[in-house]
């Protein structure tokens, strides 16, 4: 492998990183206002859904997956005191409530069923048939209710010229016109489970030096979320825990964050551009966490060129093998449902870059 010339690719890309940050910041601000307006109206219509707050700093409910693609978690109200399920009742239903004769598939690592009895306290509305079948809170029914609320809120808030529903999606997606470009947002109802760590997340692994034991306890204290994004299974999410890891990457003065930012910029400009990229910031972030764990020492993150190419090699390996373990739930492959042909195309671009790190930018 060739080495990356110091000051060559790095300097050119860091200026683009700054421009990206400014553009994303402006877009997030515009999107936040729209989402706060919509979800405030939704919460008035149905108390089970809370308004997404507006923040002039970091908003933990908004995750930037790509420059034109955001994930927005909409907090669910009225479910408190979560307990892990003692019994596994793998059941599948039609939206009308009829039980399907045989299971379609078991939940994979990041997925689980959710029963209303798993909560010590619950609003009576979560026992209603519009979201509940035989005690199970069914994501497809929650999304069905939520989709209608979003459609109504767009009309009530007179946002039809600015916000539109995106069809043919199992989850709830909207397009939002901003001063920069059109954004695509997934609005995911989220059961927030603070202070409790999921039993599925067997983390940290034994004898690992990154992050520190003190940081691990801090991260676990943020708990996790369960997102409604598919028909039967709720999806485990660790957005707050991941954000804490990102914020405190370089306390020793290393260049981890810079490596991540430059890799993300190259991914968006060269390796995997487009409105709906097969690789998102979530994938790159996971590659970064695994690399930080394997190389925990400051000396491994002193020289940008060496650290950056190490990170790209890890990304190339994962994309080539179509296999990227979730950082907290190792049994989950984040590339499991990705298109093989698209992954192979990205792997080729990464291989070309690693042979010639001075590749010109668009």
N, C-alpha and C positions, 0 to 999 in steps of 0.2 A: 504493500500500500504506500502511495505517496503521502508525504506530509503536507499539512496546510501552511502556506507561507504566512508568517506573522504579519499582521497589519494589512493584508491584501483583501481577502474575502471578509474578514472581520470588520474592518473600518467601513466598507461600503454597506454592509448589512445593518450595522448598528444605527446608521442614520435612517434606514428604512424601518427599523424597529421603533424608533421614536415617532416617525410619521404614523405608523400603524397604531401606536398607543393613543395618539391624539385623535385619530379618526374613530377608533373604537370607543374612546371615552365620550366623544360627541354623540355617537350613535346610541350608546347605552343610556345616556341622559334622556334622549328623545324617546326611546323605547320604554324606559321606566315610567315616564309620564303617562303614556298610553296604557300600559299594563296596570298602573295604579288606578287609573280612571275606570278601566273595564272591571277589574277585580273588586273595586269598591262597590260598583253597581251589582256585581254578582253576589257579593256577601249580603247585600240588602235583599236580594231575591231569595237566597238560600243560605241560612246561617252556618251550614256545614262547610262552607268555603270562606276562607279569610282573604282580606285584601292584601296584595303584595305591597309592602311599604316602599315609599320613594326614599332614596338615600343619595346625598351629594358626594358620598365617598364610595366605599365598596358595598355592593348589595349582594348578600349571600344567596338570594333567590334567583340571581341571573348568572348563568354560566355561559361564557363565550366559547362555542365549539369551533366556529370559523368566523371570518369577518362578516358574513351575511347570515349566520345561523346561530341562534341562541337557544338554550334550554332555560325555561322559567318555571320554577317550582311554586305551586300555589298551595299554601298551607291548608290542611284540613283541620276543622275544629270539631270538638266533641268526642274525641277518643283519647283517653288518658290512662296511665298506669299499665303500660304494655307488659305482657308476659310471653315468653316463648311458648309455642304450642306443645302440649304434652303428647297429643295424639296426632298421627298423620292421617288425614282423611282426604285422600286424593280424589276429588270429585270435579266433574266437568258438566257444564250446563249450556243450554241455549239461552239466549237473552230473555226468552219468554219464561224460563224457569224449569223447563223439562230437563231431567237428568239424561246425559248421553250414556249409551249402553256400555261403552268401554273408554278407558282413558286415551287421550290423544298422545300425550307424552308427559313424562315426569318433569318437574321443574329442574332447571339447571342451577349452577352454583349461586347466581345472583337472584334467583326467583324463589317465591314462596306463596303459599295460600295465606289468607288472613281471616280469622274468625272474630266476630264481635265479642265473644266471650274471652278473648285474649286481653281485653282491656278492663281494668277495675271499674272505670267510669265511662259511660257512653251515653250520648244524647239518644233519645228515643227515635230520632229520625234515621239513625244508622241501622235500626231494626226493621225499617220499612222495606216493602217489596221492590221499590225503585232501585235499591242498591244491594239488597240482601236476599240471598237464596239459602234457605235451610241453615241459617247462622253464618254463612260465609259472606263476607263483603267482597263482591265480585268486581274487579277492575273494569271490565267491559261495561257493566251497568253504571258504575260511577262515571266513566267517560261519556256514556250516553246522556246522563243527566247534565254533566258539566258542559258538553258540547252545545246543548240547547241553551244553557245559561249564557255561554259566550256569544252565541248568535243573537240572543235577545239583547245583551248588553251592548253589542256593536250598534244595533238600531237605536236603543234607548239613549246612548251617549252621542248619537249623531256622528258616528265614526265610519260610516259606510264608505266614504270616499278615501279613507286612510287605512282602514283595516278590513281584511277579507279572509274568510275561511278557506283553507286549502283542502280540497276534496281527496278522496281515495287514500286516506291515511287511517290506520287503526287508532293512533293517538290523536290528540287535538292540536292541530297546527294552524297558525294564522300568518298571513303576510301583512307586514306593516310598512307603509311608505315613510321614509325619512328624508331629510334634506340631502343625505349622502347617497342612499340607494334603497332598494326594496330589501327588507329583512324577512327571514323566515324564522318563526318562533314556535317551539313546541311548548305548550302550556300543560304541565304535568301536575295533577293533584298529588299532594305529598302528605303522608302521615309522618309527622315529626316525632322521633323517639329520643328525647334528650337524656343524657347521663347513663344510658344503657348501651352496652356494646353487643352487637349481634353474635350469637353462638356460631354462625357460619363463618365469621371473620376470625380465623385462627391466626392472629397476628399479635405481636411480632413473632417471627421465627426464632428458634433457639440460637443463642450465641451470636446474634447479629449486633454489630456495633453502631448501626445507624437505623433510626435516630436513637438518641440517648434514652435510657429508661424513664427519665423525668419527662421528656418530650412525649414518649409513648403514653404515659398516664394522662397527660394533658389532652392529647389527641382523642383518646378513648372517652374522655369526659364529655365530648361533644355529641356522642351517640351517633345515630344514623337516621336515615329516612327510608320510607317505603313509598315508591312512586307508582302511580297508575299509568302504565304506558302500553299495556297489552290486554288481551282478553281475560285470561284466567289467573295469571300470576302477578303478584306485586314484585317490583324490582328493588333490591337493596341499593341504596345510594349513600355515599360517604363524602358528600360535597364539602361539608364544613371541615372534616378531618383532613381532606386533601388540600384545602386552602391553607390550613395552618402549616402543613408540611411545606407548601410552596413559599409561604411568607417568610419562613425562617431557614431557608436553604443555606445561606452563606454567612452564618454567624461567625465562622472561622475565617472569613475573608476570601473564600474560594470563588470560582467563576461558574458555579452550577447554573444560576439564573441566566447569566449571559449566554451560556451554551444552549439552554432551553429556548430562549428568545430567538437566537439566530437560527436554530433548527426549525422552529415554528415558521419563521419568515421564509426560509428556503422551501419548506413544505408547501406553503401557500403560493409562492411565486413560481416554483420550478417542479417539484416532485409530485405534488398532488393539488393543483389549483382547481378552481371551479366553485359553483354555488353550493353544491351538495357533495363535498369531498368524502371519499371513502375513509380517509384518515382525518380525525379531528384533533383538537388540542388535548382532548381527553386521552387519546392514544399516546401522544407524545409525552404527556405528563406521566403516564404509567411507565413508559420506557425510561424516563428520567428517574423515577423513584427506584426502579429495579437497579439502575446503574449506580445510584447513590448508595444503595445498600451493599452492592458488590464492592464498591470502591469508597469506603467510609472516611478515608483519611484526607486531611487537608492537602498533603503533597500530591494527591491524585487530581486535584482541582486547582493547581497553581498556574499551569501553562494552558492557556485557552486552546491552542491548536491541537494539542494532544488530547485534552479532555473532550473537545468537540467531536473529533473524529472517532473517539471511542464510543461516544453517544450515538453517532450516525451508524456505526457498525452494528450496535445493538439493535437499532431500528431496522436496519437492513435484514438482520437475522430473523427478527420477528415477522416482518412482512413476507420474506421469502418462504418461511415455514407456515405462514398463515396461522400463527399461534402467538398470542400475547396474553399472559396470565394477568388477571385483575390483581392489583397490588394487595388488597386486603382479603379477597376471597379467591384463593389460588385455583380452586376447581373451575373457575369461570374463564373461558377464552373470549376476550373482547373482539376477536376477529372471526368468531365462529360463523356469523351470518353474513360476512362480507363477501362480495363478488370476487371469485378466484381470479378471473381475468384482469380485473382492475388492480388487485393486489400484485399480480405478476408484473403489470406495467409499471407500478410504482417501484417495485423491487429492481427492475431494470434501470430506472433512472437513478436510484440510490447507488447501484453498482457502478454506473458510469461516473457518478460524482466521486465515489471513493477512489476510482482509478485516476481521476483528474480533478482534484479539489479546487482548481482555479477556474472551474466552469463559469462562463459569463452569465450574468443575470439579465432578465428581460427589461 
